Amino acid sequence: MSEYAKSGVDYGVMEPFKQKMIAMGKRTLLFPNRRDVYINGEVLHAHGGVFEYRGNFPHLWCSTQEGLGNKNWIAEWMYANAATAAAEQRRPNAEQRGSMLGAESEFSRGANGTYYEGIAIDAALMATNDVIAQGAMPVVFTDEVAVGDSAWFADEKRASDLAEGYFKICKEVGMALPAGESPALRYLLKPEPPVKSAPSLSGCVTGIIAPKERIITGKKLKPGCRIIGVTSSGIHANGISLLIKRALELPDKFLTKLPNGKTLGEEALIPTRSYVALIEALQKENVEMCALLPGTGDGVGKLAFDKRQFTYRIHTWTNVPVIFQFMSEIGVSLQDCLKTFNWGIGYYIFVPPEEVGRTLSVGKQAGYELIDIGVVEEGKRQVIFRPENIVLLPPGE
C-alpha cells in the first residue's frame, strides 16, 4: 500500500467506484434528447460534460447547485443496524414459531438494503426540483460524492445502489449524468458517531428554458394570486438534523415502529418526490404561473420567500404524513414543525385565480395531488396558517 493510500486516499479502492459511475453515466446520455439537448459522447470523463441544444426556440439555460445534507447519515445508520434487528425478528420464541413459519415482515425483507438507491434520488432531486422553479427543464446533472475515507467506496452493493438510483432519476426527469467527482477528504469530513463513514452528496443540474418566454421570475406574484400545494412523499430531505436528534433520544432510535407498521428510519428514507413532470405538463398546457416554490428549507414558513410585503393566508391543508405526526407526538412543537418540515406539501404553485381549475385538472392528469390551499394578500410579510391559527415569520424576523 502506498503512503498516500495510508493517508486515506486509496485510488485502488476508489477506481472501481469511479468506473461504475462512468458506466452508469453512459447509459443516461440520450435522456435529454427529448428536449432537443444532445450530449457529446466523445468527451466522457470526470472533467466535464459537453452538450448542445439543437432545437429551434430562442432559449435560456439555468443551473442550480445543491447538496443533500444529512439524510444519508440515516441510511448509514439503518444499513449498519437494521440487518441485526431483522435477524432478531427472525428468531421468534416457541409460542410465535408456529404462526411465523415461512413469513417475514416487510421490514425484514428490506433490512439488507443499503437504502442508497433512494438516497441517490434524493441527492439528484435537491437541485432538480429547484431548477424547475425558474421554468427550466433538467437536461444535465453532474454529481459529487465526497467521503472522509476512501474505504467507503469499497462496498460494491452500496455503490451499485447509488449508481442505479442516479440512473433511475435521470431517466425519469430526462437528464444525463456525463461527469462527476468522488474525492476522499479525510481532514474535512468526519460523521457524527455512531456512524463511522458517510459521504457528502451534492450536484449541479443544468436546465433549459425553451422557448425562453417560459422563464418564471416571480415578478408576476401579487395579491390575489392563489396558492396551490402539491403533496410531498414524506420528509424529503429537510429538517433531517432535528429528526436525527430526536430519533437518537428514543430507546429504539430509528427502529422505532410507527403506527403504519414501518420503522422511523424506513419512513424517513422514503425518497423525495420529483415535480418535473407536473411543471412540464403545466407548461405544455400554457397554464400561467406567477411563481414556483419548492417546499424545502424553513418549512411552511418558506411561503414568505418573496421580499415584498405580502401575507400568505393558508385556509386548507393536506393530511399530515405519519412521520410528522410522530414528531409532534414526541414533543416537537407545532410551531417548530411548521418552520422545519414540509408538513405534507412539497411544492407550491402560485397562479391567477382564473387558472386554479386548470392547474388542479392538469396536475391530476399528470399523477399528482394538488390542493387549493390559500391566497396571497397585501400586508405584513408572513404566513398565516389558519388550520392551526399560527403565524409564521420569515427567517430573522
PyMOL commands that set and color helices and strands:
alter all, ss='L'
color gray80, all
select helices_A, chain A and resi 3-6+11-26+31-35+71-89+94-100+106-109+116-134+150-154+156-173+212-214+240-247+253-255+264-268+276-284+299-304+322-329+334-340+353-365
alter helices_A, ss='H'
color red, helices_A
select strands_A, chain A and resi 37-39+51-53+60-67+137-146+176-181+200-209+226-231+291-294+310-314+345-351+370-378+382-385+390-392
alter strands_A, ss='S'
color yellow, strands_A
deselect
rebuild
show_as cartoon
